[in-house]
Amino acid sequence: MEKTRGRLGTRAGAIEWISADVTAVDEVGTFDIWHDRAVFHFLISEGDRRRYQSLVERTVPEGGYVIMATFGPQGPEKWSGIEVRRYDVHELAEQWSPGFSVTQSTLVDHMTPAGTQQQFLYAILSRRR
């Protein structure tokens, strides 16, 4: 976060910076868009996923969106030695039902700076009314 603040300079003051464990924090405010860039696939236990999803449900109002990037079905089984969970669009939709529905998704082969290819599933989930 400090690196990003530094890159933004004076514009960093326009952002509310939150550093918290998404499986333990109770409140982070309300946002129309929640962007998860490669967090959800690290939540291996059902309990951690449910606590995370509960936070998102409290945070994103009806009509809001979750933009999610998680490892796809052909993604790595571990990242930096940490076990991950991979998803196809149907598994992701089931995991987030009934509160959210997948409105768009795509699989992308991402090339890391180290030259490793990883499959990501990018999805937009809409908060049901």
ZINOR-V500681 format. One record per pair of residues at least 12 apart in sequence whose ideal C-beta (glycine too) atoms are under 8 Angstrom apart, sorted by the first residue. I is the first residue (numbers start at 1). J is the second residue. D is the distance in whole Angstrom. If there is no record, write none. Layout:
BEGIN
i: <I:I>
j: <J:J>
d: <D:D>
END
This chain:
BEGIN
i: <1:1:5:16:22:22:22:22:23:23:23:23:23:24:25:26:27:28:28:29:30:30:30:31:31:31:32:32:32:32:32:33:33:33:33:33:34:34:34:34:34:34:34:35:35:36:36:36:36:36:37:38:38:38:38:39:40:40:40:40:41:41:41:41:41:41:41:42:42:42:42:43:44:44:44:49:53:53:53:57:57:60:61:62:62:62:63:63:63:64:64:65:65:65:65:66:66:66:66:66:67:67:67:67:68:68:68:68:68:68:69:69:69:70:70:70:70:70:70:70:71:71:71:71:71:71:71:71:72:72:72:72:72:72:72:72:73:73:73:73:73:74:74:75:75:75:75:76:87:88:89:89:89:89:92:92:92:92:96:98:99:99:100:100:100:100:101:101:101:102:102:102:103:103:103:104:104:105:105:105:105:106:106:107:107:107:107:108:108>
j: <17:19:17:29:39:51:52:55:43:47:48:51:52:51:55:55:58:55:59:59:59:60:61:59:60:64:60:61:63:64:65:60:64:65:66:67:56:59:60:64:65:66:67:66:67:66:67:68:69:70:69:69:70:71:120:52:52:68:70:85:70:71:75:84:85:86:87:79:82:84:85:85:83:84:85:95:95:96:99:99:127:127:127:127:128:129:126:127:129:126:127:124:125:126:127:96:100:124:125:127:122:123:124:125:92:121:122:123:124:125:120:121:122:85:86:87:92:120:121:123:84:85:86:87:118:119:120:121:86:87:88:107:108:119:120:121:86:87:88:119:121:86:119:118:119:120:121:118:121:121:102:105:121:123:105:121:123:125:125:128:127:128:125:126:127:128:125:126:128:123:124:125:124:125:126:123:124:121:122:123:124:121:122:119:120:121:122:120:122>
d: <6:6:7:7:7:8:5:6:7:8:5:4:6:7:7:8:7:7:6:7:6:8:6:6:6:7:7:7:8:5:7:8:7:5:8:6:6:6:5:7:7:5:7:8:5:7:7:5:7:7:5:5:7:8:8:8:7:6:5:8:4:5:7:5:5:7:7:8:6:6:8:7:6:7:6:7:8:7:8:5:8:5:7:5:7:5:8:6:6:8:5:6:7:6:7:8:6:7:4:8:8:8:6:8:7:8:7:5:8:6:5:7:5:8:8:5:7:7:5:8:6:7:5:7:7:7:6:7:6:7:7:5:8:4:6:4:5:7:5:7:8:8:4:5:4:7:8:6:6:7:6:4:6:7:8:7:6:8:6:7:7:6:4:6:6:7:7:6:6:5:7:6:5:7:5:7:4:6:7:4:7:8:5:6:7:6:8:5:6>
END
